[in-house]
Amino acid sequence: MSEAKARSNVLRGLSEIAAYAGLSRNTVLSYIATRGFPARQLEKGGMWRATREAVDAWWTRQLDLGMGSK
């Protein structure tokens, strides 16, 4: 995978992650804590990051479990 393509796969910040997932920022934070949503904060108080691939896989698992709709 090229470096540019890898960078475009990365979602930066809660707003971008939430928009991609179709969720509110607060819901993303809740799902990180309770449902294993695949976003990580690089350091305390730092920017949140996730990959599109990980978010898509997470949604697939949630739908397979009957726990939500996108």
PyMOL Python script that loads the backbone (N, CA, C, O; Angstrom):
from pymol import cmd

cmd.read_pdbstr("""\
ATOM      1  N   MET A   1       0.857  -1.170   0.000  1.00  0.00           N
ATOM      2  CA  MET A   1       0.000   0.000   0.000  1.00  0.00           C
ATOM      3  C   MET A   1       0.901   1.229   0.000  1.00  0.00           C
ATOM      4  O   MET A   1       1.871   1.293   0.755  1.00  0.00           O
ATOM      5  N   SER A   2       0.582   2.198  -0.842  1.00  0.00           N
ATOM      6  CA  SER A   2       1.397   3.400  -0.896  1.00  0.00           C
ATOM      7  C   SER A   2       1.199   4.219   0.374  1.00  0.00           C
ATOM      8  O   SER A   2       0.193   4.080   1.069  1.00  0.00           O
ATOM      9  N   GLU A   3       2.176   5.077   0.666  1.00  0.00           N
ATOM     10  CA  GLU A   3       2.091   5.910   1.870  1.00  0.00           C
ATOM     11  C   GLU A   3       0.888   6.840   1.811  1.00  0.00           C
ATOM     12  O   GLU A   3       0.217   7.042   2.824  1.00  0.00           O
ATOM     13  N   ALA A   4       0.603   7.410   0.642  1.00  0.00           N
ATOM     14  CA  ALA A   4      -0.548   8.312   0.495  1.00  0.00           C
ATOM     15  C   ALA A   4      -1.854   7.566   0.735  1.00  0.00           C
ATOM     16  O   ALA A   4      -2.759   8.090   1.385  1.00  0.00           O
ATOM     17  N   LYS A   5      -1.955   6.343   0.213  1.00  0.00           N
ATOM     18  CA  LYS A   5      -3.175   5.556   0.415  1.00  0.00           C
ATOM     19  C   LYS A   5      -3.321   5.171   1.879  1.00  0.00           C
ATOM     20  O   LYS A   5      -4.431   5.190   2.412  1.00  0.00           O
ATOM     21  N   ALA A   6      -2.231   4.826   2.535  1.00  0.00           N
ATOM     22  CA  ALA A   6      -2.282   4.482   3.960  1.00  0.00           C
ATOM     23  C   ALA A   6      -2.747   5.681   4.777  1.00  0.00           C
ATOM     24  O   ALA A   6      -3.549   5.531   5.698  1.00  0.00           O
ATOM     25  N   ARG A   7      -2.246   6.878   4.443  1.00  0.00           N
ATOM     26  CA  ARG A   7      -2.657   8.085   5.177  1.00  0.00           C
ATOM     27  C   ARG A   7      -4.133   8.361   4.973  1.00  0.00           C
ATOM     28  O   ARG A   7      -4.811   8.788   5.908  1.00  0.00           O
ATOM     29  N   SER A   8      -4.658   8.125   3.753  1.00  0.00           N
ATOM     30  CA  SER A   8      -6.066   8.408   3.492  1.00  0.00           C
ATOM     31  C   SER A   8      -6.976   7.421   4.214  1.00  0.00           C
ATOM     32  O   SER A   8      -8.165   7.691   4.384  1.00  0.00           O
ATOM     33  N   ASN A   9      -6.439   6.289   4.637  1.00  0.00           N
ATOM     34  CA  ASN A   9      -7.200   5.291   5.376  1.00  0.00           C
ATOM     35  C   ASN A   9      -7.343   5.686   6.850  1.00  0.00           C
ATOM     36  O   ASN A   9      -8.194   5.148   7.559  1.00  0.00           O
ATOM     37  N   VAL A  10      -6.512   6.622   7.307  1.00  0.00           N
ATOM     38  CA  VAL A  10      -6.517   7.020   8.715  1.00  0.00           C
ATOM     39  C   VAL A  10      -7.498   8.163   8.930  1.00  0.00           C
ATOM     40  O   VAL A  10      -7.475   9.166   8.216  1.00  0.00           O
ATOM     41  N   LEU A  11      -8.358   7.993   9.925  1.00  0.00           N
ATOM     42  CA  LEU A  11      -9.292   9.041  10.343  1.00  0.00           C
ATOM     43  C   LEU A  11      -8.669   9.749  11.536  1.00  0.00           C
ATOM     44  O   LEU A  11      -8.213   9.104  12.481  1.00  0.00           O
ATOM     45  N   ARG A  12      -8.651  11.086  11.492  1.00  0.00           N
ATOM     46  CA  ARG A  12      -7.992  11.867  12.538  1.00  0.00           C
ATOM     47  C   ARG A  12      -8.992  12.750  13.265  1.00  0.00           C
ATOM     48  O   ARG A  12      -9.686  13.556  12.646  1.00  0.00           O
ATOM     49  N   GLY A  13      -9.062  12.597  14.565  1.00  0.00           N
ATOM     50  CA  GLY A  13      -9.947  13.414  15.388  1.00  0.00           C
ATOM     51  C   GLY A  13     -11.328  12.803  15.530  1.00  0.00           C
ATOM     52  O   GLY A  13     -11.809  12.097  14.643  1.00  0.00           O
ATOM     53  N   LEU A  14     -11.958  13.087  16.662  1.00  0.00           N
ATOM     54  CA  LEU A  14     -13.287  12.520  16.932  1.00  0.00           C
ATOM     55  C   LEU A  14     -14.320  12.944  15.911  1.00  0.00           C
ATOM     56  O   LEU A  14     -15.186  12.149  15.546  1.00  0.00           O
ATOM     57  N   SER A  15     -14.248  14.188  15.439  1.00  0.00           N
ATOM     58  CA  SER A  15     -15.249  14.658  14.476  1.00  0.00           C
ATOM     59  C   SER A  15     -15.179  13.869  13.178  1.00  0.00           C
ATOM     60  O   SER A  15     -16.211  13.472  12.638  1.00  0.00           O
ATOM     61  N   GLU A  16     -13.963  13.635  12.669  1.00  0.00           N
ATOM     62  CA  GLU A  16     -13.806  12.883  11.424  1.00  0.00           C
ATOM     63  C   GLU A  16     -14.208  11.423  11.618  1.00  0.00           C
ATOM     64  O   GLU A  16     -14.857  10.834  10.754  1.00  0.00           O
ATOM     65  N   ILE A  17     -13.825  10.844  12.747  1.00  0.00           N
ATOM     66  CA  ILE A  17     -14.186   9.450  13.051  1.00  0.00           C
ATOM     67  C   ILE A  17     -15.699   9.319  13.162  1.00  0.00           C
ATOM     68  O   ILE A  17     -16.293   8.408  12.585  1.00  0.00           O
ATOM     69  N   ALA A  18     -16.320  10.228  13.904  1.00  0.00           N
ATOM     70  CA  ALA A  18     -17.771  10.182  14.102  1.00  0.00           C
ATOM     71  C   ALA A  18     -18.511  10.364  12.777  1.00  0.00           C
ATOM     72  O   ALA A  18     -19.481   9.658  12.505  1.00  0.00           O
ATOM     73  N   ALA A  19     -18.058  11.301  11.959  1.00  0.00           N
ATOM     74  CA  ALA A  19     -18.710  11.532  10.669  1.00  0.00           C
ATOM     75  C   ALA A  19     -18.618  10.286   9.789  1.00  0.00           C
ATOM     76  O   ALA A  19     -19.604   9.899   9.162  1.00  0.00           O
ATOM     77  N   TYR A  20     -17.458   9.664   9.739  1.00  0.00           N
ATOM     78  CA  TYR A  20     -17.293   8.455   8.926  1.00  0.00           C
ATOM     79  C   TYR A  20     -18.196   7.329   9.435  1.00  0.00           C
ATOM     80  O   TYR A  20     -18.798   6.606   8.642  1.00  0.00           O
ATOM     81  N   ALA A  21     -18.288   7.185  10.757  1.00  0.00           N
ATOM     82  CA  ALA A  21     -19.079   6.101  11.351  1.00  0.00           C
ATOM     83  C   ALA A  21     -20.578   6.406  11.358  1.00  0.00           C
ATOM     84  O   ALA A  21     -21.388   5.510  11.596  1.00  0.00           O
ATOM     85  N   GLY A  22     -20.952   7.660  11.100  1.00  0.00           N
ATOM     86  CA  GLY A  22     -22.362   8.026  11.140  1.00  0.00           C
ATOM     87  C   GLY A  22     -22.900   8.117  12.556  1.00  0.00           C
ATOM     88  O   GLY A  22     -24.075   7.846  12.806  1.00  0.00           O
ATOM     89  N   LEU A  23     -22.024   8.502  13.483  1.00  0.00           N
ATOM     90  CA  LEU A  23     -22.363   8.591  14.896  1.00  0.00           C
ATOM     91  C   LEU A  23     -22.002   9.977  15.423  1.00  0.00           C
ATOM     92  O   LEU A  23     -21.249  10.713  14.785  1.00  0.00           O
ATOM     93  N   SER A  24     -22.539  10.328  16.587  1.00  0.00           N
ATOM     94  CA  SER A  24     -22.124  11.579  17.228  1.00  0.00           C
ATOM     95  C   SER A  24     -20.787  11.354  17.936  1.00  0.00           C
ATOM     96  O   SER A  24     -20.392  10.218  18.200  1.00  0.00           O
ATOM     97  N   ARG A  25     -20.111  12.443  18.232  1.00  0.00           N
ATOM     98  CA  ARG A  25     -18.848  12.349  18.975  1.00  0.00           C
ATOM     99  C   ARG A  25     -19.066  11.646  20.314  1.00  0.00           C
ATOM    100  O   ARG A  25     -18.273  10.790  20.704  1.00  0.00           O
ATOM    101  N   ASN A  26     -20.142  12.009  21.016  1.00  0.00           N
ATOM    102  CA  ASN A  26     -20.419  11.388  22.324  1.00  0.00           C
ATOM    103  C   ASN A  26     -20.690   9.895  22.196  1.00  0.00           C
ATOM    104  O   ASN A  26     -20.273   9.114  23.051  1.00  0.00           O
ATOM    105  N   THR A  27     -21.382   9.492  21.140  1.00  0.00           N
ATOM    106  CA  THR A  27     -21.646   8.071  20.930  1.00  0.00           C
ATOM    107  C   THR A  27     -20.354   7.323  20.640  1.00  0.00           C
ATOM    108  O   THR A  27     -20.155   6.214  21.137  1.00  0.00           O
ATOM    109  N   VAL A  28     -19.473   7.920  19.840  1.00  0.00           N
ATOM    110  CA  VAL A  28     -18.177   7.295  19.577  1.00  0.00           C
ATOM    111  C   VAL A  28     -17.433   7.070  20.892  1.00  0.00           C
ATOM    112  O   VAL A  28     -16.915   5.980  21.130  1.00  0.00           O
ATOM    113  N   LEU A  29     -17.377   8.086  21.744  1.00  0.00           N
ATOM    114  CA  LEU A  29     -16.691   7.939  23.038  1.00  0.00           C
ATOM    115  C   LEU A  29     -17.339   6.842  23.876  1.00  0.00           C
ATOM    116  O   LEU A  29     -16.646   6.054  24.520  1.00  0.00           O
ATOM    117  N   SER A  30     -18.662   6.794  23.866  1.00  0.00           N
ATOM    118  CA  SER A  30     -19.364   5.756  24.616  1.00  0.00           C
ATOM    119  C   SER A  30     -19.046   4.370  24.058  1.00  0.00           C
ATOM    120  O   SER A  30     -18.794   3.438  24.821  1.00  0.00           O
ATOM    121  N   TYR A  31     -19.055   4.231  22.739  1.00  0.00           N
ATOM    122  CA  TYR A  31     -18.775   2.939  22.115  1.00  0.00           C
ATOM    123  C   TYR A  31     -17.317   2.520  22.285  1.00  0.00           C
ATOM    124  O   TYR A  31     -17.024   1.325  22.331  1.00  0.00           O
ATOM    125  N   ILE A  32     -16.404   3.476  22.379  1.00  0.00           N
ATOM    126  CA  ILE A  32     -15.011   3.141  22.680  1.00  0.00           C
ATOM    127  C   ILE A  32     -14.948   2.458  24.045  1.00  0.00           C
ATOM    128  O   ILE A  32     -14.259   1.453  24.221  1.00  0.00           O
ATOM    129  N   ALA A  33     -15.677   3.023  25.005  1.00  0.00           N
ATOM    130  CA  ALA A  33     -15.650   2.511  26.374  1.00  0.00           C
ATOM    131  C   ALA A  33     -16.447   1.217  26.551  1.00  0.00           C
ATOM    132  O   ALA A  33     -16.079   0.365  27.360  1.00  0.00           O
ATOM    133  N   THR A  34     -17.545   1.072  25.791  1.00  0.00           N
ATOM    134  CA  THR A  34     -18.452  -0.036  26.079  1.00  0.00           C
ATOM    135  C   THR A  34     -18.547  -1.121  25.011  1.00  0.00           C
ATOM    136  O   THR A  34     -18.937  -2.249  25.311  1.00  0.00           O
ATOM    137  N   ARG A  35     -18.196  -0.794  23.769  1.00  0.00           N
ATOM    138  CA  ARG A  35     -18.394  -1.761  22.686  1.00  0.00           C
ATOM    139  C   ARG A  35     -17.122  -2.043  21.894  1.00  0.00           C
ATOM    140  O   ARG A  35     -17.169  -2.699  20.854  1.00  0.00           O
ATOM    141  N   GLY A  36     -16.003  -1.557  22.375  1.00  0.00           N
ATOM    142  CA  GLY A  36     -14.748  -1.841  21.682  1.00  0.00           C
ATOM    143  C   GLY A  36     -14.577  -1.121  20.358  1.00  0.00           C
ATOM    144  O   GLY A  36     -13.893  -1.618  19.463  1.00  0.00           O
ATOM    145  N   PHE A  37     -15.197   0.055  20.225  1.00  0.00           N
ATOM    146  CA  PHE A  37     -15.029   0.823  18.987  1.00  0.00           C
ATOM    147  C   PHE A  37     -13.538   1.068  18.760  1.00  0.00           C
ATOM    148  O   PHE A  37     -12.828   1.440  19.694  1.00  0.00           O
ATOM    149  N   PRO A  38     -13.055   0.865  17.539  1.00  0.00           N
ATOM    150  CA  PRO A  38     -11.609   0.828  17.274  1.00  0.00           C
ATOM    151  C   PRO A  38     -10.945   2.187  17.056  1.00  0.00           C
ATOM    152  O   PRO A  38     -10.336   2.413  16.011  1.00  0.00           O
ATOM    153  N   ALA A  39     -11.053   3.078  18.010  1.00  0.00           N
ATOM    154  CA  ALA A  39     -10.346   4.360  17.943  1.00  0.00           C
ATOM    155  C   ALA A  39      -9.387   4.423  19.124  1.00  0.00           C
ATOM    156  O   ALA A  39      -9.675   3.915  20.208  1.00  0.00           O
ATOM    157  N   ARG A  40      -8.263   5.044  18.896  1.00  0.00           N
ATOM    158  CA  ARG A  40      -7.236   5.136  19.940  1.00  0.00           C
ATOM    159  C   ARG A  40      -6.766   6.567  20.082  1.00  0.00           C
ATOM    160  O   ARG A  40      -6.619   7.294  19.100  1.00  0.00           O
ATOM    161  N   GLN A  41      -6.536   6.954  21.313  1.00  0.00           N
ATOM    162  CA  GLN A  41      -5.960   8.263  21.602  1.00  0.00           C
ATOM    163  C   GLN A  41      -4.461   8.044  21.795  1.00  0.00           C
ATOM    164  O   GLN A  41      -4.048   7.263  22.652  1.00  0.00           O
ATOM    165  N   LEU A  42      -3.662   8.727  21.005  1.00  0.00           N
ATOM    166  CA  LEU A  42      -2.226   8.458  21.002  1.00  0.00           C
ATOM    167  C   LEU A  42      -1.561   8.787  22.324  1.00  0.00           C
ATOM    168  O   LEU A  42      -0.632   8.097  22.741  1.00  0.00           O
ATOM    169  N   GLU A  43      -2.021   9.823  22.978  1.00  0.00           N
ATOM    170  CA  GLU A  43      -1.535  10.156  24.318  1.00  0.00           C
ATOM    171  C   GLU A  43      -2.666  10.856  25.042  1.00  0.00           C
ATOM    172  O   GLU A  43      -3.589  11.365  24.406  1.00  0.00           O
ATOM    173  N   LYS A  44      -2.606  10.887  26.352  1.00  0.00           N
ATOM    174  CA  LYS A  44      -3.683  11.493  27.123  1.00  0.00           C
ATOM    175  C   LYS A  44      -3.876  12.939  26.672  1.00  0.00           C
ATOM    176  O   LYS A  44      -2.934  13.731  26.680  1.00  0.00           O
ATOM    177  N   GLY A  45      -5.079  13.267  26.289  1.00  0.00           N
ATOM    178  CA  GLY A  45      -5.388  14.599  25.798  1.00  0.00           C
ATOM    179  C   GLY A  45      -5.012  14.814  24.345  1.00  0.00           C
ATOM    180  O   GLY A  45      -5.196  15.904  23.805  1.00  0.00           O
ATOM    181  N   GLY A  46      -4.477  13.760  23.702  1.00  0.00           N
ATOM    182  CA  GLY A  46      -4.047  13.865  22.310  1.00  0.00           C
ATOM    183  C   GLY A  46      -5.163  13.561  21.328  1.00  0.00           C
ATOM    184  O   GLY A  46      -6.295  13.280  21.719  1.00  0.00           O
ATOM    185  N   MET A  47      -4.831  13.621  20.058  1.00  0.00           N
ATOM    186  CA  MET A  47      -5.796  13.381  18.990  1.00  0.00           C
ATOM    187  C   MET A  47      -6.176  11.904  18.898  1.00  0.00           C
ATOM    188  O   MET A  47      -5.345  11.014  19.082  1.00  0.00           O
ATOM    189  N   TRP A  48      -7.436  11.677  18.613  1.00  0.00           N
ATOM    190  CA  TRP A  48      -7.945  10.333  18.395  1.00  0.00           C
ATOM    191  C   TRP A  48      -7.667   9.915  16.966  1.00  0.00           C
ATOM    192  O   TRP A  48      -7.683  10.748  16.059  1.00  0.00           O
ATOM    193  N   ARG A  49      -7.412   8.633  16.755  1.00  0.00           N
ATOM    194  CA  ARG A  49      -7.184   8.084  15.411  1.00  0.00           C
ATOM    195  C   ARG A  49      -7.896   6.747  15.285  1.00  0.00           C
ATOM    196  O   ARG A  49      -8.070   6.012  16.258  1.00  0.00           O
ATOM    197  N   ALA A  50      -8.297   6.461  14.068  1.00  0.00           N
ATOM    198  CA  ALA A  50      -8.888   5.174  13.715  1.00  0.00           C
ATOM    199  C   ALA A  50      -8.637   4.962  12.232  1.00  0.00           C
ATOM    200  O   ALA A  50      -8.332   5.909  11.508  1.00  0.00           O
ATOM    201  N   THR A  51      -8.761   3.741  11.786  1.00  0.00           N
ATOM    202  CA  THR A  51      -8.670   3.493  10.346  1.00  0.00           C
ATOM    203  C   THR A  51     -10.061   3.179   9.812  1.00  0.00           C
ATOM    204  O   THR A  51     -10.908   2.624  10.511  1.00  0.00           O
ATOM    205  N   ARG A  52     -10.268   3.549   8.564  1.00  0.00           N
ATOM    206  CA  ARG A  52     -11.551   3.243   7.926  1.00  0.00           C
ATOM    207  C   ARG A  52     -11.795   1.725   7.936  1.00  0.00           C
ATOM    208  O   ARG A  52     -12.906   1.260   8.189  1.00  0.00           O
ATOM    209  N   GLU A  53     -10.744   0.983   7.659  1.00  0.00           N
ATOM    210  CA  GLU A  53     -10.856  -0.483   7.630  1.00  0.00           C
ATOM    211  C   GLU A  53     -11.311  -1.036   8.984  1.00  0.00           C
ATOM    212  O   GLU A  53     -12.171  -1.915   9.037  1.00  0.00           O
ATOM    213  N   ALA A  54     -10.737  -0.523  10.076  1.00  0.00           N
ATOM    214  CA  ALA A  54     -11.107  -1.006  11.413  1.00  0.00           C
ATOM    215  C   ALA A  54     -12.539  -0.619  11.763  1.00  0.00           C
ATOM    216  O   ALA A  54     -13.267  -1.413  12.359  1.00  0.00           O
ATOM    217  N   VAL A  55     -12.947   0.595  11.398  1.00  0.00           N
ATOM    218  CA  VAL A  55     -14.325   1.038  11.678  1.00  0.00           C
ATOM    219  C   VAL A  55     -15.310   0.188  10.873  1.00  0.00           C
ATOM    220  O   VAL A  55     -16.339  -0.237  11.399  1.00  0.00           O
ATOM    221  N   ASP A  56     -14.997  -0.059   9.606  1.00  0.00           N
ATOM    222  CA  ASP A  56     -15.885  -0.897   8.784  1.00  0.00           C
ATOM    223  C   ASP A  56     -16.009  -2.308   9.361  1.00  0.00           C
ATOM    224  O   ASP A  56     -17.102  -2.872   9.406  1.00  0.00           O
ATOM    225  N   ALA A  57     -14.886  -2.872   9.801  1.00  0.00           N
ATOM    226  CA  ALA A  57     -14.907  -4.216  10.390  1.00  0.00           C
ATOM    227  C   ALA A  57     -15.707  -4.219  11.689  1.00  0.00           C
ATOM    228  O   ALA A  57     -16.449  -5.163  11.959  1.00  0.00           O
ATOM    229  N   TRP A  58     -15.559  -3.172  12.490  1.00  0.00           N
ATOM    230  CA  TRP A  58     -16.307  -3.060  13.749  1.00  0.00           C
ATOM    231  C   TRP A  58     -17.805  -3.015  13.450  1.00  0.00           C
ATOM    232  O   TRP A  58     -18.586  -3.711  14.100  1.00  0.00           O
ATOM    233  N   TRP A  59     -18.218  -2.191  12.458  1.00  0.00           N
ATOM    234  CA  TRP A  59     -19.632  -2.105  12.105  1.00  0.00           C
ATOM    235  C   TRP A  59     -20.158  -3.463  11.643  1.00  0.00           C
ATOM    236  O   TRP A  59     -21.265  -3.859  12.007  1.00  0.00           O
ATOM    237  N   THR A  60     -19.370  -4.168  10.848  1.00  0.00           N
ATOM    238  CA  THR A  60     -19.793  -5.489  10.383  1.00  0.00           C
ATOM    239  C   THR A  60     -20.051  -6.417  11.567  1.00  0.00           C
ATOM    240  O   THR A  60     -21.051  -7.135  11.592  1.00  0.00           O
ATOM    241  N   ARG A  61     -19.149  -6.402  12.549  1.00  0.00           N
ATOM    242  CA  ARG A  61     -19.342  -7.242  13.748  1.00  0.00           C
ATOM    243  C   ARG A  61     -20.598  -6.816  14.508  1.00  0.00           C
ATOM    244  O   ARG A  61     -21.352  -7.672  14.972  1.00  0.00           O
ATOM    245  N   GLN A  62     -20.837  -5.508  14.644  1.00  0.00           N
ATOM    246  CA  GLN A  62     -22.019  -5.031  15.368  1.00  0.00           C
ATOM    247  C   GLN A  62     -23.290  -5.481  14.662  1.00  0.00           C
ATOM    248  O   GLN A  62     -24.240  -5.928  15.303  1.00  0.00           O
ATOM    249  N   LEU A  63     -23.301  -5.360  13.343  1.00  0.00           N
ATOM    250  CA  LEU A  63     -24.484  -5.763  12.580  1.00  0.00           C
ATOM    251  C   LEU A  63     -24.699  -7.268  12.664  1.00  0.00           C
ATOM    252  O   LEU A  63     -25.832  -7.737  12.777  1.00  0.00           O
ATOM    253  N   ASP A  64     -23.602  -8.022  12.609  1.00  0.00           N
ATOM    254  CA  ASP A  64     -23.717  -9.484  12.735  1.00  0.00           C
ATOM    255  C   ASP A  64     -24.266  -9.883  14.100  1.00  0.00           C
ATOM    256  O   ASP A  64     -24.956 -10.895  14.223  1.00  0.00           O
ATOM    257  N   LEU A  65     -23.960  -9.092  15.124  1.00  0.00           N
ATOM    258  CA  LEU A  65     -24.451  -9.357  16.480  1.00  0.00           C
ATOM    259  C   LEU A  65     -25.836  -8.768  16.710  1.00  0.00           C
ATOM    260  O   LEU A  65     -26.429  -8.972  17.770  1.00  0.00           O
ATOM    261  N   GLY A  66     -26.359  -8.033  15.718  1.00  0.00           N
ATOM    262  CA  GLY A  66     -27.677  -7.402  15.859  1.00  0.00           C
ATOM    263  C   GLY A  66     -27.664  -6.239  16.829  1.00  0.00           C
ATOM    264  O   GLY A  66     -28.668  -5.965  17.487  1.00  0.00           O
ATOM    265  N   MET A  67     -26.527  -5.546  16.923  1.00  0.00           N
ATOM    266  CA  MET A  67     -26.383  -4.485  17.943  1.00  0.00           C
ATOM    267  C   MET A  67     -26.448  -3.077  17.360  1.00  0.00           C
ATOM    268  O   MET A  67     -26.081  -2.123  18.047  1.00  0.00           O
ATOM    269  N   GLY A  68     -26.885  -2.920  16.165  1.00  0.00           N
ATOM    270  CA  GLY A  68     -26.963  -1.563  15.631  1.00  0.00           C
ATOM    271  C   GLY A  68     -27.167  -1.558  14.144  1.00  0.00           C
ATOM    272  O   GLY A  68     -27.094  -2.595  13.485  1.00  0.00           O
ATOM    273  N   SER A  69     -27.419  -0.398  13.631  1.00  0.00           N
ATOM    274  CA  SER A  69     -27.553  -0.247  12.186  1.00  0.00           C
ATOM    275  C   SER A  69     -26.760   0.967  11.775  1.00  0.00           C
ATOM    276  O   SER A  69     -26.682   1.948  12.515  1.00  0.00           O
ATOM    277  N   LYS A  70     -26.185   0.905  10.623  1.00  0.00           N
ATOM    278  CA  LYS A  70     -25.366   2.012  10.135  1.00  0.00           C
ATOM    279  C   LYS A  70     -26.204   2.945   9.307  1.00  0.00           C
ATOM    280  O   LYS A  70     -25.698   3.947   8.802  1.00  0.00           O
TER     281      LYS A  70
END
""", "prot")
cmd.dss("prot")
cmd.show_as("cartoon", "prot")
cmd.util.cbc("prot")
cmd.orient("prot")
